[in-house]
Amino acid sequence: MTAPPGIPFFPYTQLFLSKESELLAVMADVCRRGAYILQKDSLEFEKSLAEFTGARHAFGVANGTDAIIIGLKAAGIGPGDEVILPSHTYIATAAAVHMVGGIPVLAECGADHMLDPGDIAHRVTSKTKAVMPVHINGRTCDMSAIGRVADRHGLMIVEDAAQGLGSRFDGRSAGTFGRFGSISFYPAKLLGCFGDGGAILTNDDTMAEQILLLRDHGRNAEGRVVAWGYNSRLDNLQAAVLGHKLKTFREDIDRRRFVAELYQKGLGDLDELDLPPAPNADSCHFDVYQNYEVEADRRDELKAYLGQRGIGTIIQWGGTPVHQFRELGFTVDLPRTDRFFERCLMLPMNVAITDAEVAYVVASVRAFYAA
Ligand SMILES: *Cc1c(COP(=O)(O)O)cnc(C)c1O
């Protein structure tokens, strides 16, 4: 089998070039109107995003990390409050809790790589205020199991849905189960913009008011300052691009699910790999494959081998789960999460990869284990 010219892990330039003229037209339209901050494109995008997710409100903010910080502030999480979250997440999830004065309490991931509902209860103390499931890799956590634990212990649910836009559990969108859900539009996220961007989803009108104040200097609808606030707005240029991309986002999701199906068919029988759940494995979950993360025997050798064959792969977050950042004061031991991070590897998963390229990745992985 001859090698294609190279399969990048994520084709940043190609995603622009394949739609260059329409994207430039969207941007030119915004710039010709001089419409940069909180203009109609932002408002329209927020409306479309709310409709798409089924959330009552959606508000653009500067990035996905700010979305969590502002969401937590609006929800009243503050100094000394403990928030339980998985160690299998980006540092931003824990950092947001720290930045509002709270204490991130880290928990194990389960077999599907999500926050393990069974590991929440014994981490609850008298200071625990909330649990923050993270819908990692485009899969919504088992929200009925997490909901039961949260109810039993009187915990608020807040969601990091940075990687979950479009995924569902029991028909309901990631980010719409809790007091709020955060979304990230970082370029490599499911719905990416050309820079930083984020959004907060909420079904709660009081939360909505707080969020609007917090993201814009505490200014109310009349422009009067009535509270302390940040400057954290999704800029209008990014919002216009996102609004344009959202129109075809369902097709993007279909494509990602199809690529996942190809990986499943091509690699599902290998004993050396544990694949993520297949697209139709479980009727409760609708997964959108932000990433295609496998667990692999001889992971580092596999990564090197694929690299030699021109295939870009990534060990997420440099192979470091949050609890291993001892410099940040974490002391908890999470052996299941440690084990996962020794084996995890992300294969190329994006809307630009072709069927032939996926076949080449599959053949290469198989060749590695056959050798
Ligand atoms: C990307 C990401 C964030 C942060 O989003 P930014 O837009 O980069 O600030 C938070 N949590 C998770 C799980 C993420 O993947």
The ligand as an SDF file (V2000), in Angstrom:
LIG
                    3D

 15 15  0  0  0  0  0  0  0  0999 V2000
  -10.9250   23.1390   25.1650 C   0  0  0  0  0  0  0  0  0  0  0  0
  -11.3900   22.7830   26.4980 C   0  0  0  0  0  0  0  0  0  0  0  0
  -11.6440   23.7480   27.4920 C   0  0  0  0  0  0  0  0  0  0  0  0
  -11.2820   25.1930   27.3550 C   0  0  0  0  0  0  0  0  0  0  0  0
  -11.7250   25.8210   26.2350 O   0  0  0  0  0  0  0  0  0  0  0  0
  -10.9300   27.0910   25.6520 P   0  0  0  0  0  0  0  0  0  0  0  0
  -11.8580   27.6360   24.6270 O   0  0  0  0  0  0  0  0  0  0  0  0
   -9.6450   26.5900   25.0790 O   0  0  0  0  0  0  0  0  0  0  0  0
  -10.7050   28.0350   26.7960 O   0  0  0  0  0  0  0  0  0  0  0  0
  -12.1940   23.3310   28.6860 C   0  0  0  0  0  0  0  0  0  0  0  0
  -12.4460   22.0330   28.9250 N   0  0  0  0  0  0  0  0  0  0  0  0
  -12.2020   21.0820   28.0040 C   0  0  0  0  0  0  0  0  0  0  0  0
  -12.5390   19.6590   28.3230 C   0  0  0  0  0  0  0  0  0  0  0  0
  -11.6390   21.4180   26.7800 C   0  0  0  0  0  0  0  0  0  0  0  0
  -11.3670   20.4480   25.8950 O   0  0  0  0  0  0  0  0  0  0  0  0
  1  2  1  0
  2  3  1  0
  2 14  2  0
  3  4  1  0
  3 10  2  0
  4  5  1  0
  5  6  1  0
  6  7  2  0
  6  8  1  0
  6  9  1  0
 10 11  1  0
 11 12  2  0
 12 13  1  0
 12 14  1  0
 14 15  1  0
M  END
$$$$
